[in-house]
């Protein structure tokens, strides 16, 4: 079936092509086209099933009204919640969102940036992974609106918004210390990401501030993208083979979920046998008895702030190429595990 063109709509409505274009692009009042005529053109277009050619609109206006969202994982609860809020915020600004994930694969991230660029998206919202530095730097050098979330590259001058990772860890550690726990383990992911490094560094600093000497045996690094059963086995071994361990801090919620499974399988009671806190909350932590204490990231704040920063960049006439770097306050949610 032949696609209905703007020329076809104009002919059916009995108006010029330019008049039809002005009406269908929301410029009827500006061009002093009568309300009755505008309504007639719109009615004809709807009845005929007219759909504007998006690429042609993009070339004409310089905007696609589409944003590219690249996250680490579509399945992760943090990223899913982030994406939902961003989609809602984008809609309020009049934009649609193309949503994809890297699974922390830099090559995939590079291909996604190329794909989104070819689709002429108006801006990028990215949770970056190691190896994407050059790609992000190129976007910035081309003056493409881009905001990083959850992580960033110190060597790349780009806008970003994330939680204050160090403050989150300190809040959890101070709670442990207030309960008298001193031999505190730390389970993290074996990947060189800024946010993970900041969390581990804050763990060390908290120990030092309380006069506790760091012990490498109290730190477990679980391989990223490893087999779930292997990860649980590693955590089991860590908990069983660390004498006197009285508390453990999990650096991400998916590690925390594996930790809950491990602690349960070992028959340990929380907090009597082992206290636990996890960075990044999850619905499971609220529902699982006795409730898992967690550092809650301000997901809504991250998403809304990122959208605001992106919109500011897109309004270049007023704001220029602004670089804003924002860290938001985390919240400690106390439950029964610690």
LUMTINU-695282 format. One record per residue (C-alpha): residue in one letter; chain; z, y, x. Coordinates in steps of 0.001 Angstrom, whole numbers, plus 500000, padded with zeros to 6 digits. Each point is the difference from the previous one (the first is absolute). Layout:
N
<site r="A" c="A" c3="Z" c2="Y" c1="X"/>
...
This chain:
338
<site r="X" c="A" c3="500000" c2="500000" c1="500000"/>
<site r="X" c="A" c3="499011" c2="503407" c1="501349"/>
<site r="X" c="A" c3="502869" c2="502235" c1="501088"/>
<site r="X" c="A" c3="500291" c2="503155" c1="497858"/>
<site r="X" c="A" c3="499370" c2="503015" c1="502216"/>
<site r="X" c="A" c3="501123" c2="503607" c1="499737"/>
<site r="X" c="A" c3="496386" c2="500873" c1="499196"/>
<site r="X" c="A" c3="500078" c2="497538" c1="497077"/>
<site r="X" c="A" c3="503213" c2="501558" c1="498624"/>
<site r="X" c="A" c3="498511" c2="503497" c1="500244"/>
<site r="X" c="A" c3="496840" c2="498903" c1="498159"/>
<site r="X" c="A" c3="501968" c2="498260" c1="497216"/>
<site r="X" c="A" c3="502274" c2="503043" c1="499586"/>
<site r="X" c="A" c3="497072" c2="502421" c1="500045"/>
<site r="X" c="A" c3="501341" c2="502000" c1="502957"/>
<site r="X" c="A" c3="498977" c2="500599" c1="503595"/>
<site r="X" c="A" c3="501142" c2="497639" c1="502729"/>
<site r="X" c="A" c3="502091" c2="502759" c1="501585"/>
<site r="X" c="A" c3="501777" c2="500712" c1="496691"/>
<site r="X" c="A" c3="500814" c2="496298" c1="499575"/>
<site r="X" c="A" c3="501275" c2="499908" c1="503578"/>
<site r="X" c="A" c3="502259" c2="503031" c1="499501"/>
<site r="X" c="A" c3="501483" c2="498520" c1="496830"/>
<site r="X" c="A" c3="500605" c2="496522" c1="501424"/>
<site r="X" c="A" c3="501597" c2="501474" c1="503123"/>
<site r="X" c="A" c3="502476" c2="502060" c1="497997"/>
<site r="X" c="A" c3="498332" c2="503345" c1="500675"/>
<site r="X" c="A" c3="498927" c2="500881" c1="496445"/>
<site r="X" c="A" c3="502429" c2="502922" c1="499643"/>
<site r="X" c="A" c3="499232" c2="501320" c1="503475"/>
<site r="X" c="A" c3="496283" c2="500008" c1="499214"/>
<site r="X" c="A" c3="500637" c2="501476" c1="496507"/>
<site r="X" c="A" c3="498582" c2="497000" c1="498162"/>
<site r="X" c="A" c3="501122" c2="499964" c1="496366"/>
<site r="X" c="A" c3="502665" c2="497542" c1="498946"/>
<site r="X" c="A" c3="497751" c2="498524" c1="497317"/>
<site r="X" c="A" c3="497188" c2="499323" c1="502475"/>
<site r="X" c="A" c3="502420" c2="498538" c1="502550"/>
<site r="X" c="A" c3="501421" c2="497639" c1="497365"/>
<site r="X" c="A" c3="496465" c2="498939" c1="499038"/>
<site r="X" c="A" c3="499082" c2="499170" c1="503636"/>
<site r="X" c="A" c3="503235" c2="498044" c1="500525"/>
<site r="X" c="A" c3="499492" c2="498049" c1="496764"/>
<site r="X" c="A" c3="496429" c2="499099" c1="500971"/>
<site r="X" c="A" c3="501103" c2="498906" c1="503483"/>
<site r="X" c="A" c3="502760" c2="497781" c1="498595"/>
<site r="X" c="A" c3="497749" c2="498415" c1="497394"/>
<site r="X" c="A" c3="497305" c2="499305" c1="502609"/>
<site r="X" c="A" c3="502532" c2="498470" c1="502397"/>
<site r="X" c="A" c3="499266" c2="502510" c1="502736"/>
<site r="X" c="A" c3="501907" c2="499416" c1="503246"/>
<site r="X" c="A" c3="499597" c2="502497" c1="502859"/>
<site r="X" c="A" c3="498754" c2="498525" c1="503268"/>
<site r="X" c="A" c3="503150" c2="500221" c1="502123"/>
<site r="X" c="A" c3="498209" c2="500393" c1="503329"/>
<site r="X" c="A" c3="497834" c2="502805" c1="498616"/>
<site r="X" c="A" c3="503091" c2="501740" c1="498596"/>
<site r="X" c="A" c3="501720" c2="499579" c1="503363"/>
<site r="X" c="A" c3="497079" c2="501456" c1="501906"/>
<site r="X" c="A" c3="499732" c2="502910" c1="497579"/>
<site r="X" c="A" c3="503698" c2="500910" c1="499837"/>
<site r="X" c="A" c3="501125" c2="498785" c1="503429"/>
<site r="X" c="A" c3="502681" c2="497911" c1="498271"/>
<site r="X" c="A" c3="500112" c2="496400" c1="498824"/>
<site r="X" c="A" c3="503375" c2="500420" c1="498223"/>
<site r="X" c="A" c3="500998" c2="496721" c1="501656"/>
<site r="X" c="A" c3="502815" c2="499445" c1="502500"/>
<site r="X" c="A" c3="500222" c2="497113" c1="502447"/>
<site r="X" c="A" c3="503372" c2="498213" c1="500174"/>
<site r="X" c="A" c3="500464" c2="497535" c1="502854"/>
<site r="X" c="A" c3="503324" c2="498133" c1="500138"/>
<site r="X" c="A" c3="501407" c2="497144" c1="502034"/>
<site r="X" c="A" c3="500171" c2="497503" c1="497144"/>
<site r="X" c="A" c3="499063" c2="499933" c1="496332"/>
<site r="X" c="A" c3="502603" c2="497299" c1="499300"/>
<site r="X" c="A" c3="503000" c2="501784" c1="501555"/>
<site r="X" c="A" c3="502363" c2="501552" c1="497424"/>
<site r="X" c="A" c3="500380" c2="503237" c1="501990"/>
<site r="X" c="A" c3="496238" c2="500528" c1="500329"/>
<site r="X" c="A" c3="499311" c2="498945" c1="496399"/>
<site r="X" c="A" c3="502537" c2="502538" c1="498704"/>
<site r="X" c="A" c3="498613" c2="502645" c1="502355"/>
<site r="X" c="A" c3="496448" c2="499359" c1="498812"/>
<site r="X" c="A" c3="500945" c2="500193" c1="496309"/>
<site r="X" c="A" c3="501666" c2="503401" c1="500396"/>
<site r="X" c="A" c3="497109" c2="501310" c1="502116"/>
<site r="X" c="A" c3="497512" c2="498830" c1="497365"/>
<site r="X" c="A" c3="501969" c2="501824" c1="497276"/>
<site r="X" c="A" c3="500297" c2="503157" c1="502116"/>
<site r="X" c="A" c3="496302" c2="499915" c1="500903"/>
<site r="X" c="A" c3="499071" c2="499730" c1="496333"/>
<site r="X" c="A" c3="502089" c2="503098" c1="499258"/>
<site r="X" c="A" c3="497971" c2="501842" c1="502652"/>
<site r="X" c="A" c3="496730" c2="498694" c1="498510"/>
<site r="X" c="A" c3="499300" c2="497320" c1="502623"/>
<site r="X" c="A" c3="499419" c2="496252" c1="500019"/>
<site r="X" c="A" c3="501282" c2="497709" c1="502755"/>
<site r="X" c="A" c3="498246" c2="497221" c1="501940"/>
<site r="X" c="A" c3="502818" c2="497712" c1="501155"/>
<site r="X" c="A" c3="499742" c2="497496" c1="502889"/>
<site r="X" c="A" c3="502190" c2="498357" c1="502647"/>
<site r="X" c="A" c3="499860" c2="499242" c1="503730"/>
<site r="X" c="A" c3="502597" c2="497198" c1="500283"/>
<site r="X" c="A" c3="500818" c2="501758" c1="503301"/>
<site r="X" c="A" c3="496545" c2="499138" c1="501340"/>
<site r="X" c="A" c3="498586" c2="502983" c1="501918"/>
<site r="X" c="A" c3="496398" c2="498757" c1="499773"/>
<site r="X" c="A" c3="500281" c2="499677" c1="496231"/>
<site r="X" c="A" c3="501537" c2="503481" c1="499888"/>
<site r="X" c="A" c3="497054" c2="501420" c1="501939"/>
<site r="X" c="A" c3="497520" c2="498328" c1="497642"/>
<site r="X" c="A" c3="501847" c2="501341" c1="496959"/>
<site r="X" c="A" c3="499921" c2="503558" c1="501358"/>
<site r="X" c="A" c3="496256" c2="499627" c1="500606"/>
<site r="X" c="A" c3="499455" c2="498624" c1="496488"/>
<site r="X" c="A" c3="502004" c2="502804" c1="498372"/>
<site r="X" c="A" c3="498194" c2="502605" c1="502090"/>
<site r="X" c="A" c3="496646" c2="498633" c1="498826"/>
<site r="X" c="A" c3="501240" c2="500392" c1="496421"/>
<site r="X" c="A" c3="500701" c2="503664" c1="500793"/>
<site r="X" c="A" c3="503661" c2="499904" c1="498963"/>
<site r="X" c="A" c3="501569" c2="503462" c1="499997"/>
<site r="X" c="A" c3="503144" c2="499006" c1="501898"/>
<site r="X" c="A" c3="501899" c2="497127" c1="501608"/>
<site r="X" c="A" c3="503546" c2="498739" c1="499474"/>
<site r="X" c="A" c3="500774" c2="497359" c1="502633"/>
<site r="X" c="A" c3="502911" c2="497827" c1="501093"/>
<site r="X" c="A" c3="498656" c2="499441" c1="503521"/>
<site r="X" c="A" c3="500282" c2="496984" c1="502242"/>
<site r="X" c="A" c3="499819" c2="499730" c1="503786"/>
<site r="X" c="A" c3="496407" c2="500256" c1="501189"/>
<site r="X" c="A" c3="498943" c2="502597" c1="497419"/>
<site r="X" c="A" c3="500899" c2="502973" c1="502212"/>
<site r="X" c="A" c3="496393" c2="500853" c1="500952"/>
<site r="X" c="A" c3="498812" c2="499664" c1="496417"/>
<site r="X" c="A" c3="502713" c2="502348" c1="498688"/>
<site r="X" c="A" c3="499350" c2="502444" c1="502841"/>
<site r="X" c="A" c3="496281" c2="499999" c1="499146"/>
<site r="X" c="A" c3="500740" c2="500808" c1="496347"/>
<site r="X" c="A" c3="502203" c2="502899" c1="501115"/>
<site r="X" c="A" c3="497374" c2="501278" c1="502461"/>
<site r="X" c="A" c3="497402" c2="499945" c1="497195"/>
<site r="X" c="A" c3="502441" c2="502086" c1="497925"/>
<site r="X" c="A" c3="500287" c2="497314" c1="497347"/>
<site r="X" c="A" c3="503116" c2="500380" c1="497840"/>
<site r="X" c="A" c3="502342" c2="497200" c1="501081"/>
<site r="X" c="A" c3="503698" c2="499284" c1="499524"/>
<site r="X" c="A" c3="501800" c2="497064" c1="501578"/>
<site r="X" c="A" c3="502861" c2="498260" c1="498206"/>
<site r="X" c="A" c3="502827" c2="497682" c1="501122"/>
<site r="X" c="A" c3="498897" c2="500258" c1="503636"/>
<site r="X" c="A" c3="498129" c2="502288" c1="502392"/>
<site r="X" c="A" c3="498619" c2="500277" c1="503532"/>
<site r="X" c="A" c3="501947" c2="502419" c1="502257"/>
<site r="X" c="A" c3="496822" c2="500771" c1="501963"/>
<site r="X" c="A" c3="497930" c2="500883" c1="496903"/>
<site r="X" c="A" c3="500552" c2="503434" c1="498447"/>
<site r="X" c="A" c3="499770" c2="498978" c1="496354"/>
<site r="X" c="A" c3="502082" c2="500711" c1="496930"/>
<site r="X" c="A" c3="502415" c2="497256" c1="499000"/>
<site r="X" c="A" c3="502883" c2="499252" c1="497649"/>
<site r="X" c="A" c3="502505" c2="497190" c1="500350"/>
<site r="X" c="A" c3="503661" c2="499153" c1="499625"/>
<site r="X" c="A" c3="502478" c2="501049" c1="502697"/>
<site r="X" c="A" c3="500236" c2="496513" c1="501530"/>
<site r="X" c="A" c3="502769" c2="500824" c1="502461"/>
<site r="X" c="A" c3="502202" c2="501530" c1="497318"/>
<site r="X" c="A" c3="499494" c2="496957" c1="497774"/>
<site r="X" c="A" c3="501114" c2="497595" c1="502711"/>
<site r="X" c="A" c3="502997" c2="502178" c1="500864"/>
<site r="X" c="A" c3="501118" c2="500051" c1="496374"/>
<site r="X" c="A" c3="499941" c2="496219" c1="499875"/>
<site r="X" c="A" c3="501705" c2="499575" c1="503366"/>
<site r="X" c="A" c3="502765" c2="502465" c1="499071"/>
<site r="X" c="A" c3="500659" c2="497939" c1="496891"/>
<site r="X" c="A" c3="500294" c2="496854" c1="502116"/>
<site r="X" c="A" c3="502418" c2="501728" c1="502371"/>
<site r="X" c="A" c3="502080" c2="501352" c1="497095"/>
<site r="X" c="A" c3="500467" c2="496404" c1="498828"/>
<site r="X" c="A" c3="501149" c2="498904" c1="503455"/>
<site r="X" c="A" c3="496855" c2="498120" c1="501040"/>
<site r="X" c="A" c3="499216" c2="500223" c1="503708"/>
<site r="X" c="A" c3="497774" c2="497070" c1="500919"/>
<site r="X" c="A" c3="496920" c2="501166" c1="498125"/>
<site r="X" c="A" c3="496650" c2="498274" c1="500335"/>
<site r="X" c="A" c3="496642" c2="501702" c1="499490"/>
<site r="X" c="A" c3="496931" c2="498165" c1="498683"/>
<site r="X" c="A" c3="496721" c2="501872" c1="500395"/>
<site r="X" c="A" c3="496283" c2="499327" c1="500134"/>
<site r="X" c="A" c3="498254" c2="499460" c1="503333"/>
<site r="X" c="A" c3="497454" c2="502795" c1="499706"/>
<site r="X" c="A" c3="499705" c2="503325" c1="501817"/>
<site r="X" c="A" c3="500178" c2="502413" c1="497056"/>
<site r="X" c="A" c3="501717" c2="503384" c1="500241"/>
<site r="X" c="A" c3="502251" c2="499431" c1="496988"/>
<site r="X" c="A" c3="501166" c2="496609" c1="501266"/>
<site r="X" c="A" c3="500695" c2="501420" c1="503461"/>
<site r="X" c="A" c3="501988" c2="502871" c1="498460"/>
<site r="X" c="A" c3="502124" c2="497565" c1="497991"/>
<site r="X" c="A" c3="500785" c2="497839" c1="503025"/>
<site r="X" c="A" c3="500789" c2="503039" c1="502131"/>
<site r="X" c="A" c3="502392" c2="501326" c1="497329"/>
<site r="X" c="A" c3="501740" c2="496607" c1="499919"/>
<site r="X" c="A" c3="500611" c2="500228" c1="503767"/>
<site r="X" c="A" c3="501182" c2="503599" c1="499736"/>
<site r="X" c="A" c3="502436" c2="499163" c1="497206"/>
<site r="X" c="A" c3="501541" c2="497227" c1="502084"/>
<site r="X" c="A" c3="500322" c2="502314" c1="503006"/>
<site r="X" c="A" c3="501664" c2="502714" c1="497915"/>
<site r="X" c="A" c3="502685" c2="497471" c1="499030"/>
<site r="X" c="A" c3="500478" c2="498771" c1="503555"/>
<site r="X" c="A" c3="498318" c2="496667" c1="499374"/>
<site r="X" c="A" c3="497823" c2="498625" c1="502763"/>
<site r="X" c="A" c3="496482" c2="498960" c1="498990"/>
<site r="X" c="A" c3="499303" c2="496282" c1="500131"/>
<site r="X" c="A" c3="496395" c2="498732" c1="499998"/>
<site r="X" c="A" c3="501192" c2="496729" c1="498468"/>
<site r="X" c="A" c3="500906" c2="501920" c1="496834"/>
<site r="X" c="A" c3="496385" c2="501071" c1="499443"/>
<site r="X" c="A" c3="497392" c2="497732" c1="498421"/>
<site r="X" c="A" c3="496331" c2="500964" c1="499964"/>
<site r="X" c="A" c3="497993" c2="498084" c1="497412"/>
<site r="X" c="A" c3="496202" c2="499824" c1="500531"/>
<site r="X" c="A" c3="497965" c2="502093" c1="497554"/>
<site r="X" c="A" c3="497666" c2="497959" c1="497761"/>
<site r="X" c="A" c3="501728" c2="496815" c1="501120"/>
<site r="X" c="A" c3="500574" c2="496973" c1="497801"/>
<site r="X" c="A" c3="502800" c2="500534" c1="497463"/>
<site r="X" c="A" c3="501623" c2="496621" c1="500695"/>
<site r="X" c="A" c3="499964" c2="500721" c1="503749"/>
<site r="X" c="A" c3="501579" c2="503420" c1="499436"/>
<site r="X" c="A" c3="502805" c2="498508" c1="497899"/>
<site r="X" c="A" c3="500554" c2="497338" c1="502657"/>
<site r="X" c="A" c3="500306" c2="502752" c1="502626"/>
<site r="X" c="A" c3="502521" c2="501899" c1="497893"/>
<site r="X" c="A" c3="501937" c2="496784" c1="499332"/>
<site r="X" c="A" c3="500202" c2="499288" c1="503725"/>
<site r="X" c="A" c3="501027" c2="503589" c1="500738"/>
<site r="X" c="A" c3="502830" c2="499917" c1="497460"/>
<site r="X" c="A" c3="501240" c2="496555" c1="501034"/>
<site r="X" c="A" c3="499783" c2="500584" c1="503761"/>
<site r="X" c="A" c3="501680" c2="503414" c1="500155"/>
<site r="X" c="A" c3="503737" c2="499322" c1="500116"/>
<site r="X" c="A" c3="502234" c2="502585" c1="498361"/>
<site r="X" c="A" c3="497160" c2="501800" c1="498231"/>
<site r="X" c="A" c3="501616" c2="501820" c1="497093"/>
<site r="X" c="A" c3="497184" c2="502222" c1="498723"/>
<site r="X" c="A" c3="496229" c2="500271" c1="500177"/>
<site r="X" c="A" c3="497601" c2="502892" c1="499391"/>
<site r="X" c="A" c3="496459" c2="499070" c1="498887"/>
<site r="X" c="A" c3="497443" c2="502661" c1="500950"/>
<site r="X" c="A" c3="497564" c2="499477" c1="497078"/>
<site r="X" c="A" c3="500350" c2="498695" c1="496473"/>
<site r="X" c="A" c3="497700" c2="497016" c1="500488"/>
<site r="X" c="A" c3="502160" c2="498921" c1="502949"/>
<site r="X" c="A" c3="503024" c2="500615" c1="497797"/>
<site r="X" c="A" c3="498589" c2="497668" c1="497333"/>
<site r="X" c="A" c3="499495" c2="497310" c1="502652"/>
<site r="X" c="A" c3="503546" c2="500725" c1="501168"/>
<site r="X" c="A" c3="501420" c2="499433" c1="496512"/>
<site r="X" c="A" c3="498162" c2="496675" c1="499837"/>
<site r="X" c="A" c3="501302" c2="499040" c1="503429"/>
<site r="X" c="A" c3="503613" c2="501006" c1="499282"/>
<site r="X" c="A" c3="499906" c2="498070" c1="496718"/>
<site r="X" c="A" c3="498534" c2="496889" c1="501614"/>
<site r="X" c="A" c3="502774" c2="500064" c1="502627"/>
<site r="X" c="A" c3="502646" c2="500135" c1="497270"/>
<site r="X" c="A" c3="501406" c2="503320" c1="501238"/>
<site r="X" c="A" c3="501772" c2="502363" c1="497607"/>
<site r="X" c="A" c3="499397" c2="503738" c1="500047"/>
<site r="X" c="A" c3="501947" c2="501941" c1="501143"/>
<site r="X" c="A" c3="502801" c2="497479" c1="500767"/>
<site r="X" c="A" c3="498049" c2="497954" c1="502551"/>
<site r="X" c="A" c3="497338" c2="502554" c1="500840"/>
<site r="X" c="A" c3="499398" c2="503589" c1="498878"/>
<site r="X" c="A" c3="496449" c2="501212" c1="499505"/>
<site r="X" c="A" c3="498110" c2="503283" c1="499622"/>
<site r="X" c="A" c3="496236" c2="500408" c1="499741"/>
<site r="X" c="A" c3="497812" c2="503005" c1="500768"/>
<site r="X" c="A" c3="497827" c2="500647" c1="496922"/>
<site r="X" c="A" c3="501218" c2="498925" c1="496581"/>
<site r="X" c="A" c3="498436" c2="497364" c1="497741"/>
<site r="X" c="A" c3="500520" c2="498890" c1="496392"/>
<site r="X" c="A" c3="501204" c2="496636" c1="501271"/>
<site r="X" c="A" c3="502866" c2="501671" c1="501848"/>
<site r="X" c="A" c3="501283" c2="501530" c1="496777"/>
<site r="X" c="A" c3="499781" c2="496702" c1="498100"/>
<site r="X" c="A" c3="501153" c2="497501" c1="502626"/>
<site r="X" c="A" c3="503778" c2="499407" c1="499877"/>
<site r="X" c="A" c3="502062" c2="501610" c1="501462"/>
<site r="X" c="A" c3="497297" c2="502687" c1="500348"/>
<site r="X" c="A" c3="498501" c2="500938" c1="503367"/>
<site r="X" c="A" c3="500970" c2="503363" c1="501496"/>
<site r="X" c="A" c3="496894" c2="501913" c1="501047"/>
<site r="X" c="A" c3="498583" c2="503193" c1="501449"/>
<site r="X" c="A" c3="497791" c2="501353" c1="497235"/>
<site r="X" c="A" c3="496887" c2="501886" c1="500993"/>
<site r="X" c="A" c3="499052" c2="503015" c1="497848"/>
<site r="X" c="A" c3="496678" c2="498449" c1="498940"/>
<site r="X" c="A" c3="499302" c2="502570" c1="497310"/>
<site r="X" c="A" c3="500792" c2="502821" c1="502411"/>
<site r="X" c="A" c3="497727" c2="498537" c1="502684"/>
<site r="X" c="A" c3="497095" c2="499551" c1="497570"/>
<site r="X" c="A" c3="500311" c2="503415" c1="498348"/>
<site r="X" c="A" c3="500504" c2="501829" c1="503307"/>
<site r="X" c="A" c3="496996" c2="498227" c1="501521"/>
<site r="X" c="A" c3="497838" c2="501056" c1="497050"/>
<site r="X" c="A" c3="501224" c2="503595" c1="500269"/>
<site r="X" c="A" c3="499202" c2="500097" c1="503734"/>
<site r="X" c="A" c3="496555" c2="498532" c1="499361"/>
<site r="X" c="A" c3="499230" c2="502529" c1="497259"/>
<site r="X" c="A" c3="501088" c2="502812" c1="502335"/>
<site r="X" c="A" c3="497578" c2="498764" c1="502663"/>
<site r="X" c="A" c3="497202" c2="499775" c1="497459"/>
<site r="X" c="A" c3="500578" c2="503635" c1="499071"/>
<site r="X" c="A" c3="498756" c2="501072" c1="503433"/>
<site r="X" c="A" c3="499021" c2="503510" c1="498909"/>
<site r="X" c="A" c3="503651" c2="500808" c1="499382"/>
<site r="X" c="A" c3="501861" c2="497677" c1="502360"/>
<site r="X" c="A" c3="497623" c2="499197" c1="502873"/>
<site r="X" c="A" c3="500615" c2="496781" c1="501930"/>
<site r="X" c="A" c3="503751" c2="499791" c1="499456"/>
<site r="X" c="A" c3="502039" c2="497308" c1="501757"/>
<site r="X" c="A" c3="503251" c2="499146" c1="498234"/>
<site r="X" c="A" c3="502365" c2="497292" c1="501202"/>
<site r="X" c="A" c3="502708" c2="499074" c1="497511"/>
<site r="X" c="A" c3="502921" c2="497556" c1="500158"/>
<site r="X" c="A" c3="501869" c2="499347" c1="496750"/>
<site r="X" c="A" c3="503627" c2="499004" c1="499460"/>
<site r="X" c="A" c3="500708" c2="496294" c1="499335"/>
<site r="X" c="A" c3="502776" c2="498806" c1="497689"/>
<site r="X" c="A" c3="502532" c2="497241" c1="500675"/>
<site r="X" c="A" c3="500406" c2="497697" c1="496996"/>
<site r="X" c="A" c3="503296" c2="498134" c1="500252"/>
<site r="X" c="A" c3="500132" c2="496603" c1="498349"/>
<site r="X" c="A" c3="502066" c2="496872" c1="500526"/>
<site r="X" c="A" c3="498441" c2="498640" c1="503193"/>
<site r="X" c="A" c3="501756" c2="502435" c1="502364"/>
